[in-house]
Amino acid sequence: MSTATRKIKASTIRKLEGSVFIAPWALGFLIFMVFPIGYSFYMSFHQVKILATGIDIKYMGLKYYKYILFENGNLLYNQLFPFLRQSLLMLPVIVVFSLLVAIMLNQKFWGRSLFRSIFFLPVIFSTGEVVKEFITQGEGDVDFLAKYNVSSIISSYLSPTWAKPVNAILGSFVLILWYYGVQILIFLAGRQTISVSVYEAARIDGASPWDVFWKITLPGMMPFILLNLIYTTVDLFTFPTNPILSQVNSSNYGQSSALAWLYFAIIFIFLGIIFWIFNKVQKASNTGAR
């Protein structure tokens, strides 16, 4: 047997081994992800009824999409859009705060591992129903906001369109910050990718901590900022106060599927806007650095 033939057989065996290892995941993905997603898209164009004798499916075309977009504007425009404005404000708050906390937790001090665990604990304990119950009870607000009547001040300076989401964020500010545990871990991992020698060289050159942050830490963390923006956006769209989630779980399977796909399209557009803004900011910062 020639050497070339042996190499071909060895590469074939490696490919077969890799295929065997990935087969369970691929099979599970096709059965539990691809099929339900495709079937929900199919149901969005049909009226689906669960009967004792089976499933009755009747083609409806774009009826449900037209109903949601043009006939029943209360759900999409009066409930979802205010939540989108609230998410737009929550996004930078969570990302910026998690970045600052990650930078502090990266410093060397006594009990650092303990503090890292404490900041991540809310991610484990604060399930959707727990946070929803806290919000219902009015928990999570900051005392000085009520003491100094901050909500009235905000309402007097901002339009009702933006004053309502701002007050909603401040009203559950502590609970919102519970959602930054994963982001802190991502930033901590990203901080480890920046070489220590770069910071040592900056200190030797006499750079101040402020200069080090803007010229070394922040540029080095840009890929992880984008990752956290994507993660936080997806996480916010499953926030317990989201009005769409309760509507998707209705007995009208066709309309719920159409609503879910419209919701997916809105998330996709929201992520596209984030990518566009991020690329613009990164190009501007690179141009300024030159």
N, C-alpha and C positions, 0 to 999 in steps of 0.2 A: 504494500500500500504506500503510495507516494505521500510526501510531506504535505502537498497542497490538499490532497484528499482528506488527510487527517485534520487539517485546519478547518476545512469546510464542515466536517462532521462535528468537530468540537464547537464551532460557532452555532451550528444547528441545535446541538444539545443545549447550549446556553440559552438560546432563544426559546426552546421548548420548556426549559426549566422556568424561565421568566414568565412564560405564558401560563404555566400551571399555577404559579404563585399569585398572579394577578387575576386569574379566572374567577375566584370567589367574589372579589370586589366588583369585577366587570359584570358578572351575572347579577349580583345584588343591585348594582346601579341601574341595570336595564330593567329589572323587575320592579324595584321599589322607588325609582326616580323617573326614568325615561317614560315608562308606561303610564304612571299616574299623571305626569305632566301632559303627555300627549292626549290622554283620555279627558283631562279637564278642559283642554283646548277644544276637543271634539264636543264636549257637553255644552260649551259656551254658545254653540249654535243650535242647540236642541233643548226641547222641553223634556225633562227626565222625571219620571214618576216611578217610585218603588211600589210594586203591587205584590200581592200574595203569589201570583202566578209568575212573576218575573219583573223585568224592567221594561217599562213602556217609554220609547224614545220617539219624539216627534220633531221634525226639522222646523226651526224657527228663523233661520237666517241671521240677520244682524239685529233682530228685534231687541234682544237684551242689551246690546251695546248702545243702540239708539235710545233705549229707555233710560239707561244710566247717564248717558252724556247729555241728552237733550230734554227728557221728560221729567226725570227725578233728580233735579239739580241739588236738592237738599243734602243728599248723602255725599256727593262728590265735591261740590263747591262750597257748601255751607259748613261741612264738618271736616273734610279732608284738608282743604286748603289752609284753614287756621292751624291745623296740626303741622302742616308743612312749614309754615312760617315759624312755628315754635321750634321745630327741628332745625331750621336754618340758624336759629339763635343758639340752640343747645350744642350744635356741632362744634363751633370754635371754643366754647366754654370747656367742654369735656376734653378736647384735644390739647388745648393750651395748658389747662390745669394738670392733666396727666403728664405732659412733657416736663413741667416745672417740678412736679413731685418725683418723677423718675430721675431727674438731675440731682435732686436733693438726696434721694435714696441711694444714688450711686457713690456718694461721698463715703469715706471711711469714718465710722463712728461706732460707739458701743451700742449693741442691740440692733444693728442694721437688718439682720435677717428677721428679727421679731417684727420690726416695723413694716418690712416688706410683706410679711404674712398678714398683718393687720389690715393693710390697704387692700389686700386681695380677698379677705374674708367676705365682704359684702357680695362679691360675685357668686360665691357658693351659696349663701343663705338667702339672698334677695331674689327669689323667683318672681315670675310675673304676677302671680296672685298676691304674694306678700306685698310687693310694691303697690299694687292696685289698692289693696286694703289700707295701706298707710296713707295713700293719697286721698282716699275716701274719708278717712278720719281727720284729714287736715294736717297730718304729720309732715315733717321735712322742711318746714319753713324756718327762717331765721328770725329770732325774737326782735332784733332792733328794727326790722322792716315794719312790723306792726306798731312798734313803739313810736317811730318817727313818721308813720303814715306815708311810707314810700310809695305805695300803690297809687294813692291819690295824686302825688306829685308826678308820677310817670304818666298817669292818665291825662293830666293837664298839659303836658308837654308833647305827648305823642298822640297820633290818631288812634281811634278805637281799633283799627285793623292791626296795629302793632302793639298797642298798649296791653291788649288782652293776652297775647302770648308771652310778653315780657313779664307781666304779673304772674302768669301761670308758672313760668320758670322760677321766679323768685319765691313763689309759694311752696314749691317742692324742691328747693335748691339742694338741700342735703341729700335727698333721695336720688336726684339726678347725678350727683357726684359719686354715688355708689356704683355707677356704671363705668367707672374708668379703671377698674382693676386690670383687665386684659390689656388696655392701652398702656398702662404703666409697665407691664411685663414686656411688651413689644418695644417700648422706648428703652428700657433697661438693656434688652438684648442688642438693640441698635447702638447704644452707647458703647458697648464692648467692642464694636467693629472699628471704632476710631482708635488708632494707635496711640499708646501712652507717650511715645517719643515725640509726637506732634505737639502735645501739650508741654512737654519738657523744653522743646525748642522755643515755643512761644514764651514761656516764662524766662528763659535765658535772654530772649530778645527784649524783655521788659514789657510784654503785652499785659494789659490789665484783664481781670476776669470778665469784664464787660466785652472787651475786644475778642477774647477767646471764645465767648459764647456766640457772638455774631459772625465771626470769621472762621471758626473751626467746628464748634459743636452743632450749630444750626445747619450749616451746609451739609455736614456729615449725616445729619438726621433726616434730611429731606425725603429719601425713599421711605423711611419708616413713618414720617408724617403722612405721606400719601396712603400708605397701608392702613394707618389708623383712621384716616378720613373715610376710607372705603368701609372698614370694619364698623366704625361708629355709625355711619349712615345706615348700613344694613341693620345694625342693632337698634337704632332709633325707630326704624320702620316696623319693628316688632315691639315697640314700647307699649306697656299695658294701657295707656290712655288713648291708643290709636283707635279711632272710631270705625275703621274699615274691618279690623279683625273680627269683631263681633258680627258684622254683617255678612262676612264670607261664610261663616258657619251657620247658614240658614238652611231650611228644608227645600228651598227652590234651587236645585243643583245647577240648572242652566244659568240662572241669573248670578248665582254666587261664583260660578266659574268665570263668567264674563267680567264680573267685578274684580276677581283675582288677577285676571290677565291685564285689565286696565291698570290695576295697582302695580303690577310688575312693570308695565311700560312707564309709569310715572317714576318708579324707583330707578329704572334704567336711564331715563332722561336726567334725573337728579344726579346720578353718578357721572353721566356725561358732562354735565355742567361743572361738577367738581374737578374732573380731569382737565377740562378746558381752562378753568381759572388757575389750577395748579401749574399747568404748563406755561401759562402767561406769566405768572409770578416767578417761576423758576427761570424763564428766559430773561425776564427783566433783571433778576438778581445776578445772573451770569454776565449780562451786558454791563451792569454797574460795577461788577468786580473787575472787569477788564479795564 
